[in-house]
């Protein structure tokens, strides 16, 4: 039981971190147009925060990595292409 509560806290904190990163990138946008790779990171941070929050609400474990759970970092254009972080359960 304690392990499950700990994992929920980790997921919640991870979602908050991704959300904070997306806000940070939005602030950077106030100083001028973001480079395409930074925009991609912002979109990924926003998407990942939303995915983790949805997983917590619906009771399932969020997947590591990019959309679709691909472990291959050569994802299609328009998808985030940076390094991915995940807590293993």
N, CA, C and O atoms as a DFTB+ gen file, in Angstrom:
356 C
 N C O
     1  1       0.818      -1.188       0.000
     2  2       0.000       0.000       0.000
     3  2       0.866       1.258       0.000
     4  3       0.603       2.192      -0.758
     5  1       1.892       1.287       0.841
     6  2       2.780       2.444       0.918
     7  2       3.517       2.666      -0.403
     8  3       3.738       3.807      -0.809
     9  1       3.896       1.574      -1.074
    10  2       4.600       1.700      -2.353
    11  2       3.698       2.369      -3.384
    12  3       4.153       3.225      -4.142
    13  1       2.425       1.985      -3.418
    14  2       1.492       2.580      -4.369
    15  2       1.323       4.071      -4.103
    16  3       1.286       4.868      -5.040
    17  1       1.221       4.453      -2.836
    18  2       1.088       5.864      -2.494
    19  2       2.342       6.624      -2.906
    20  3       2.252       7.734      -3.429
    21  1       3.515       6.029      -2.674
    22  2       4.771       6.662      -3.074
    23  2       4.829       6.870      -4.583
    24  3       5.255       7.931      -5.040
    25  1       4.408       5.877      -5.366
    26  2       4.427       5.999      -6.822
    27  2       3.459       7.081      -7.286
    28  3       3.764       7.816      -8.225
    29  1       2.297       7.190      -6.642
    30  2       1.351       8.238      -7.010
    31  2       1.960       9.618      -6.753
    32  3       1.777      10.538      -7.551
    33  1       2.676       9.759      -5.650
    34  2       3.341      11.035      -5.359
    35  2       4.424      11.334      -6.386
    36  3       4.581      12.477      -6.817
    37  1       5.171      10.307      -6.775
    38  2       6.212      10.489      -7.782
    39  2       5.594      10.923      -9.106
    40  3       6.075      11.863      -9.738
    41  1       4.533      10.243      -9.526
    42  2       3.872      10.618     -10.777
    43  2       3.330      12.039     -10.701
    44  3       3.481      12.813     -11.647
    45  1       2.703      12.387      -9.586
    46  2       2.145      13.730      -9.437
    47  2       3.250      14.785      -9.493
    48  3       3.103      15.813     -10.154
    49  1       4.349      14.523      -8.798
    50  2       5.465      15.465      -8.809
    51  2       6.104      15.557     -10.196
    52  3       6.529      16.635     -10.613
    53  1       6.174      14.437     -10.907
    54  2       6.717      14.442     -12.259
    55  2       5.819      15.261     -13.190
    56  3       6.312      16.018     -14.026
    57  1       4.510      15.107     -13.045
    58  2       3.572      15.900     -13.849
    59  2       3.758      17.390     -13.562
    60  3       3.743      18.208     -14.482
    61  1       3.932      17.739     -12.291
    62  2       4.156      19.141     -11.933
    63  2       5.450      19.667     -12.551
    64  3       5.511      20.815     -12.993
    65  1       6.478      18.829     -12.579
    66  2       7.760      19.240     -13.157
    67  2       7.633      19.494     -14.655
    68  3       8.140      20.493     -15.164
    69  1       6.951      18.583     -15.364
    70  2       6.737      18.788     -16.795
    71  2       5.905      20.043     -17.040
    72  3       6.185      20.796     -17.972
    73  1       4.885      20.274     -16.214
    74  2       4.055      21.465     -16.362
    75  2       4.882      22.727     -16.125
    76  3       4.768      23.700     -16.871
    77  1       5.709      22.708     -15.089
    78  2       6.573      23.859     -14.801
    79  2       7.519      24.127     -15.969
    80  3       7.770      25.282     -16.315
    81  1       8.043      23.069     -16.573
    82  2       8.925      23.234     -17.730
    83  2       8.174      23.886     -18.885
    84  3       8.716      24.758     -19.564
    85  1       6.931      23.468     -19.112
    86  2       6.170      24.070     -20.211
    87  2       5.902      25.549     -19.943
    88  3       5.909      26.353     -20.875
    89  1       5.667      25.917     -18.690
    90  2       5.471      27.325     -18.330
    91  2       6.768      28.109     -18.544
    92  3       6.747      29.234     -19.043
    93  1       7.890      27.505     -18.163
    94  2       9.193      28.145     -18.355
    95  2       9.431      28.439     -19.833
    96  3       9.873      29.532     -20.189
    97  1       9.135      27.457     -20.698
    98  2       9.305      27.668     -22.129
    99  2       8.367      28.769     -22.626
   100  3       8.738      29.538     -23.513
   101  1       7.162      28.853     -22.069
   102  2       6.226      29.907     -22.451
   103  2       6.777      31.281     -22.065
   104  3       6.619      32.254     -22.803
   105  1       7.418      31.345     -20.910
   106  2       8.045      32.600     -20.480
   107  2       9.167      32.979     -21.444
   108  3       9.302      34.142     -21.822
   109  1       9.969      31.993     -21.836
   110  2      11.041      32.263     -22.806
   111  2      10.485      32.837     -24.102
   112  3      11.128      33.666     -24.747
   113  1       9.303      32.399     -24.476
   114  2       8.660      32.867     -25.704
   115  2       8.376      34.369     -25.641
   116  3       8.252      35.008     -26.686
   117  1       8.270      34.943     -24.450
   118  2       8.014      36.374     -24.293
   119  2       9.217      37.217     -24.729
   120  3       9.076      38.409     -25.005
   121  1      10.393      36.598     -24.789
   122  2      11.611      37.318     -25.152
   123  2      11.973      37.167     -26.627
   124  3      13.026      37.634     -27.060
   125  1      11.124      36.532     -27.379
   126  2      11.362      36.349     -28.807
   127  2      10.941      34.959     -29.236
   128  3      10.680      34.080     -28.415
   129  1      10.885      34.789     -30.534
   130  2      10.476      33.511     -31.111
   131  2      11.411      32.389     -30.666
   132  3      12.633      32.530     -30.715
   133  1      10.826      31.281     -30.234
   134  2      11.621      30.130     -29.815
   135  2      12.143      29.380     -31.027
   136  3      11.508      29.350     -32.081
   137  1      13.303      28.777     -30.858
   138  2      13.850      27.920     -31.908
   139  2      12.973      26.676     -32.017
   140  3      12.338      26.276     -31.041
   141  1      12.936      26.066     -33.197
   142  2      12.067      24.894     -33.397
   143  2      12.309      23.766     -32.388
   144  3      11.353      23.129     -31.947
   145  1      13.558      23.508     -32.017
   146  2      13.803      22.422     -31.065
   147  2      13.271      22.761     -29.676
   148  3      12.840      21.871     -28.943
   149  1      13.298      24.040     -29.311
   150  2      12.755      24.466     -28.017
   151  2      11.225      24.381     -28.037
   152  3      10.610      23.984     -27.047
   153  1      10.620      24.752     -29.155
   154  2       9.163      24.621     -29.288
   155  2       8.741      23.159     -29.146
   156  3       7.724      22.858     -28.522
   157  1       9.519      22.265     -29.721
   158  2       9.233      20.835     -29.622
   159  2       9.300      20.382     -28.171
   160  3       8.460      19.602     -27.722
   161  1      10.287      20.861     -27.445
   162  2      10.416      20.503     -26.030
   163  2       9.251      21.050     -25.220
   164  3       8.769      20.389     -24.300
   165  1       8.797      22.248     -25.552
   166  2       7.651      22.827     -24.858
   167  2       6.391      21.984     -25.094
   168  3       5.644      21.689     -24.160
   169  1       6.172      21.607     -26.343
   170  2       5.005      20.781     -26.664
   171  2       5.073      19.442     -25.949
   172  3       4.060      18.950     -25.452
   173  1       6.271      18.844     -25.895
   174  2       6.423      17.565     -25.209
   175  2       6.138      17.711     -23.720
   176  3       5.440      16.877     -23.141
   177  1       6.666      18.755     -23.094
   178  2       6.457      18.958     -21.659
   179  2       4.972      19.131     -21.355
   180  3       4.461      18.563     -20.390
   181  1       4.283      19.917     -22.179
   182  2       2.845      20.127     -21.985
   183  2       2.071      18.829     -22.171
   184  3       1.181      18.514     -21.381
   185  1       2.414      18.068     -23.226
   186  2       1.738      16.808     -23.502
   187  2       1.978      15.789     -22.388
   188  3       1.050      15.108     -21.951
   189  1       3.231      15.689     -21.934
   190  2       3.560      14.688     -20.926
   191  2       2.882      15.004     -19.597
   192  3       2.404      14.096     -18.918
   193  1       2.836      16.285     -19.218
   194  2       2.141      16.667     -17.983
   195  2       0.667      16.275     -18.066
   196  3       0.112      15.735     -17.110
   197  1       0.042      16.543     -19.196
   198  2      -1.374      16.192     -19.376
   199  2      -1.576      14.683     -19.359
   200  3      -2.544      14.196     -18.774
   201  1      -0.668      13.931     -19.997
   202  2      -0.809      12.479     -20.023
   203  2      -0.696      11.884     -18.616
   204  3      -1.469      10.998     -18.252
   205  1       0.255      12.365     -17.837
   206  2       0.432      11.838     -16.478
   207  2      -0.781      12.178     -15.620
   208  3      -1.266      11.328     -14.873
   209  1      -1.276      13.407     -15.716
   210  2      -2.468      13.786     -14.941
   211  2      -3.673      12.928     -15.325
   212  3      -4.438      12.497     -14.463
   213  1      -3.833      12.686     -16.625
   214  2      -4.938      11.841     -17.085
   215  2      -4.787      10.425     -16.546
   216  3      -5.769       9.813     -16.127
   217  1      -3.574       9.905     -16.553
   218  2      -3.323       8.555     -16.041
   219  2      -3.662       8.475     -14.562
   220  3      -4.263       7.496     -14.119
   221  1      -3.289       9.483     -13.795
   222  2      -3.590       9.482     -12.374
   223  2      -5.093       9.521     -12.117
   224  3      -5.594       8.826     -11.233
   225  1      -5.807      10.332     -12.888
   226  2      -7.259      10.433     -12.715
   227  2      -7.971       9.135     -13.094
   228  3      -8.946       8.743     -12.453
   229  1      -7.472       8.471     -14.147
   230  2      -8.138       7.274     -14.652
   231  2      -7.606       5.989     -14.030
   232  3      -8.165       4.915     -14.252
   233  1      -6.522       6.092     -13.248
   234  2      -6.022       4.930     -12.524
   235  2      -5.117       4.000     -13.303
   236  3      -5.006       2.828     -12.946
   237  1      -4.471       4.468     -14.341
   238  2      -3.530       3.635     -15.077
   239  2      -2.138       4.252     -15.000
   240  3      -1.982       5.435     -14.701
   241  1      -1.144       3.436     -15.273
   242  2       0.243       3.876     -15.174
   243  2       0.686       4.526     -16.485
   244  3       0.558       3.912     -17.545
   245  1       1.202       5.750     -16.435
   246  2       1.641       6.413     -17.667
   247  2       2.844       5.716     -18.275
   248  3       3.685       5.163     -17.565
   249  1       2.914       5.750     -19.600
   250  2       4.033       5.120     -20.299
   251  2       5.230       6.056     -20.348
   252  3       5.085       7.278     -20.366
   253  1       6.396       5.464     -20.369
   254  2       7.637       6.227     -20.493
   255  2       7.796       6.713     -21.928
   256  3       7.316       6.077     -22.866
   257  1       8.463       7.830     -22.085
   258  2       8.891       8.253     -23.402
   259  2       7.893       9.027     -24.213
   260  3       6.929       9.588     -23.691
   261  1       8.143       9.045     -25.504
   262  2       7.365       9.878     -26.433
   263  2       5.971       9.317     -26.697
   264  3       5.648       8.215     -26.253
   265  1       5.145      10.076     -27.421
   266  2       3.798       9.602     -27.756
   267  2       3.831       8.241     -28.431
   268  3       4.677       7.982     -29.287
   269  1       2.917       7.384     -28.047
   270  2       2.852       6.051     -28.619
   271  2       3.775       5.067     -27.941
   272  3       3.763       3.882     -28.272
   273  1       4.575       5.531     -27.000
   274  2       5.471       4.648     -26.270
   275  2       6.660       4.165     -27.073
   276  3       7.330       3.216     -26.666
   277  1       6.941       4.801     -28.218
   278  2       8.087       4.401     -29.023
   279  2       9.364       4.592     -28.226
   280  3       9.565       5.638     -27.608
   281  1      10.216       3.601     -28.238
   282  2      11.515       3.744     -27.587
   283  2      12.544       4.283     -28.575
   284  3      13.626       4.719     -28.181
   285  1      12.199       4.252     -29.857
   286  2      13.067       4.769     -30.903
   287  2      12.975       6.290     -30.888
   288  3      11.880       6.846     -30.977
   289  1      14.103       6.958     -30.779
   290  2      14.086       8.409     -30.695
   291  2      13.926       9.077     -32.049
   292  3      13.815      10.302     -32.114
   293  1      13.911       8.311     -33.134
   294  2      13.710       8.896     -34.458
   295  2      12.215       8.917     -34.767
   296  3      11.760       8.293     -35.725
   297  1      11.456       9.643     -33.942
   298  2      10.014       9.719     -34.104
   299  2       9.679      10.660     -35.247
   300  3      10.521      11.473     -35.627
   301  1       8.479      10.579     -35.808
   302  2       8.102      11.420     -36.940
   303  2       8.213      12.901     -36.618
   304  3       8.171      13.298     -35.454
   305  1       8.357      13.716     -37.661
   306  2       8.467      15.156     -37.464
   307  2       7.203      15.678     -36.794
   308  3       6.105      15.159     -36.998
   309  1       7.386      16.713     -35.993
   310  2       6.260      17.266     -35.247
   311  2       6.117      16.644     -33.873
   312  3       5.386      17.168     -33.033
   313  1       6.804      15.532     -33.626
   314  2       6.781      14.897     -32.320
   315  2       8.056      15.258     -31.585
   316  3       9.079      15.519     -32.218
   317  1       8.014      15.278     -30.268
   318  2       9.214      15.597     -29.503
   319  2      10.336      14.618     -29.807
   320  3      10.094      13.423     -29.979
   321  1      11.561      15.120     -29.875
   322  2      12.685      14.259     -30.239
   323  2      13.832      14.341     -29.252
   324  3      14.944      13.913     -29.560
   325  1      13.584      14.878     -28.081
   326  2      14.662      15.015     -27.100
   327  2      14.743      13.767     -26.230
   328  3      13.997      12.809     -26.432
   329  1      15.634      13.786     -25.283
   330  2      15.795      12.674     -24.347
   331  2      14.567      12.559     -23.476
   332  3      13.961      13.570     -23.121
   333  1      14.187      11.338     -23.126
   334  2      12.998      11.101     -22.341
   335  2      13.360      10.509     -20.998
   336  3      14.256       9.671     -20.894
   337  1      12.654      10.952     -19.969
   338  2      12.911      10.503     -18.611
   339  2      11.689       9.750     -18.134
   340  3      10.558      10.142     -18.423
   341  1      11.912       8.666     -17.402
   342  2      10.794       7.882     -16.897
   343  2      11.184       7.233     -15.572
   344  3      12.323       6.802     -15.394
   345  1      10.245       7.170     -14.660
   346  2      10.430       6.412     -13.437
   347  2       9.877       5.018     -13.681
   348  3       8.728       4.871     -14.097
   349  1      10.674       4.003     -13.428
   350  2      10.233       2.639     -13.630
   351  2       9.426       2.179     -12.436
   352  3       9.758       2.481     -11.290
   353  1       8.352       1.436     -12.718
   354  2       7.534       0.922     -11.622
   355  2       7.756      -0.548     -11.470
   356  3       7.157      -1.176     -10.596
